[in-house]
Amino acid sequence: MIMLPRRCQLALVAVIDIALHARPDPVSLKQIAARHGLPPRHLEALLQALVHAKLLKGQRGPKGGYSLARERRRMSMGDIVRAAFAATPAEADSKANGSDLLENLIHPALKDANALFLDRLDAISIAQLCETYEQRSSGQSLMETVNFTI
């Protein structure tokens, strides 16, 4: 079971995509959307939220796009997840908000679990994720390019 909302997952995908492809030019919104099969308007607000969180830099114009605002090694999964959560509209109050169990037992337990989860995400840098992806990709492409026929 994935514990992160789709918005957080998409934020991670976008930042890692930018980290992998933003050298030397920024990555356009359309390029990110095309690589991951998403409509560009779906990502636009999310990427702007990451710019406001100072995780990405946005560049306007015909050769514009997005690049990382910090070095890969100085950005963690936790940073991105926090920014995506901050950009998500707050949930409407539910009917269960008056529940003693919800407010005094479940919410504190979930808050503790969330803190542990974010601590773990803070330990994983974007550089580590990019290196893992590049290693896996180079291993696949190497096997695809090797021809064993005689």
C-alpha positions as CSV (number, residue, x, y, z in Angstrom):
1,M,0.0,0.0,0.0
2,I,1.4,3.4,-1.0
3,M,1.0,5.9,1.8
4,L,1.4,9.1,-0.3
5,P,-1.4,10.8,-2.2
6,R,-1.0,10.9,-5.9
7,R,-0.1,14.6,-5.9
8,C,3.0,13.8,-3.7
9,Q,3.9,11.0,-6.0
10,L,3.6,13.2,-9.1
11,A,5.7,15.9,-7.4
12,L,8.5,13.3,-6.8
13,V,8.2,12.1,-10.4
14,A,8.5,15.7,-11.7
15,V,11.5,16.6,-9.6
16,I,13.4,13.4,-10.4
17,D,12.6,13.9,-14.1
18,I,13.9,17.4,-13.9
19,A,17.0,16.2,-12.1
20,L,17.7,13.7,-14.8
21,H,17.0,15.8,-17.8
22,A,17.7,19.5,-16.9
23,R,21.3,19.6,-18.0
24,P,22.1,22.0,-19.6
25,D,18.7,23.4,-20.5
26,P,15.6,23.5,-18.3
27,V,12.9,20.9,-18.8
28,S,9.6,22.1,-20.2
29,L,6.3,21.2,-18.7
30,K,5.2,19.5,-21.9
31,Q,8.3,17.3,-21.9
32,I,7.6,16.1,-18.4
33,A,3.9,15.5,-19.1
34,A,4.7,13.6,-22.3
35,R,7.3,11.3,-20.6
36,H,4.8,10.3,-17.9
37,G,1.6,10.4,-19.9
38,L,0.0,13.3,-18.0
39,P,-1.9,16.3,-19.3
40,P,0.4,19.4,-18.8
41,R,-2.3,21.4,-17.0
42,H,-2.4,18.6,-14.4
43,L,1.3,19.3,-13.5
44,E,1.4,23.1,-13.8
45,A,0.0,24.0,-10.4
46,L,2.1,21.4,-8.7
47,L,5.3,22.6,-10.4
48,Q,4.5,26.2,-9.5
49,A,4.1,25.1,-5.8
50,L,7.5,23.5,-6.0
51,V,8.9,26.8,-7.4
52,H,7.3,28.7,-4.5
53,A,8.8,26.2,-2.1
54,K,12.2,27.0,-3.6
55,L,12.8,23.4,-4.8
56,L,12.6,24.3,-8.5
57,K,13.4,27.3,-10.6
58,G,11.1,28.3,-13.4
59,Q,12.3,30.0,-16.5
60,R,9.9,31.7,-18.9
61,G,10.2,32.0,-22.7
62,P,10.6,29.7,-25.7
63,K,13.5,27.9,-24.1
64,G,12.0,28.0,-20.7
65,G,11.1,25.3,-18.3
66,Y,12.1,24.0,-14.9
67,S,15.4,23.2,-13.2
68,L,16.4,22.3,-9.7
69,A,16.9,25.2,-7.3
70,R,19.4,23.2,-5.3
71,E,21.9,20.5,-5.8
72,R,20.4,17.0,-6.0
73,R,22.3,15.9,-2.9
74,R,20.8,18.8,-0.9
75,M,17.2,17.9,-1.7
76,S,15.3,15.0,-0.1
77,M,12.1,13.1,-0.8
78,G,10.8,14.6,2.4
79,D,11.4,18.2,1.1
80,I,9.3,17.4,-2.0
81,V,6.5,15.6,-0.1
82,R,6.2,18.5,2.4
83,A,5.9,21.0,-0.4
84,A,3.3,19.0,-2.2
85,F,1.3,18.6,1.0
86,A,1.5,22.3,1.7
87,A,0.2,23.0,-1.8
88,T,-2.8,20.6,-1.3
89,P,-6.0,22.3,-0.2
90,A,-7.0,21.3,3.3
91,E,-9.6,18.6,3.7
92,A,-13.0,19.7,4.7
93,D,-14.0,19.0,8.3
94,S,-15.6,15.6,8.5
95,K,-18.5,14.6,10.7
96,A,-16.1,12.5,12.8
97,N,-14.1,15.6,14.1
98,G,-16.0,15.5,17.4
99,S,-14.9,12.0,18.1
100,D,-12.9,11.5,21.2
101,L,-11.1,8.5,19.7
102,L,-10.3,10.4,16.5
103,E,-8.9,13.5,18.2
104,N,-7.2,11.9,21.2
105,L,-6.0,8.6,20.0
106,I,-6.0,8.2,16.2
107,H,-4.8,11.7,15.2
108,P,-1.8,11.6,17.6
109,A,-0.8,8.1,16.5
110,L,-1.0,9.1,12.8
111,K,1.0,12.3,13.6
112,D,3.8,10.2,15.1
113,A,3.7,7.8,12.2
114,N,3.8,10.6,9.7
115,A,6.8,12.2,11.5
116,L,8.7,8.9,11.3
117,F,7.7,8.5,7.7
118,L,8.9,12.0,6.8
119,D,12.2,11.4,8.7
120,R,12.8,8.3,6.6
121,L,12.0,10.3,3.4
122,D,14.5,13.0,4.6
123,A,17.2,10.4,4.5
124,I,16.7,9.7,0.8
125,S,18.3,12.4,-1.4
126,I,17.2,13.1,-5.0
127,A,20.9,12.3,-6.0
128,Q,20.5,8.8,-4.5
129,L,17.3,8.3,-6.5
130,C,18.8,9.5,-9.7
131,E,21.9,7.3,-9.3
132,T,19.6,4.3,-8.6
133,Y,17.5,5.1,-11.7
134,E,20.6,5.6,-13.9
135,Q,22.2,2.3,-12.7
136,R,19.0,0.4,-13.4
137,S,18.5,2.1,-16.8
138,S,22.1,1.5,-17.9
139,G,21.8,-2.1,-16.9
140,Q,18.7,-2.5,-19.0
141,S,20.0,-0.6,-22.0
142,L,23.3,-2.6,-21.9
143,M,21.4,-5.9,-22.2
144,E,19.2,-4.5,-24.9
145,T,22.2,-3.4,-27.0
146,V,24.3,-6.6,-26.6
147,N,23.8,-8.9,-29.5
148,F,24.6,-12.6,-28.8
149,T,23.9,-13.9,-32.3
150,I,26.8,-15.5,-34.1
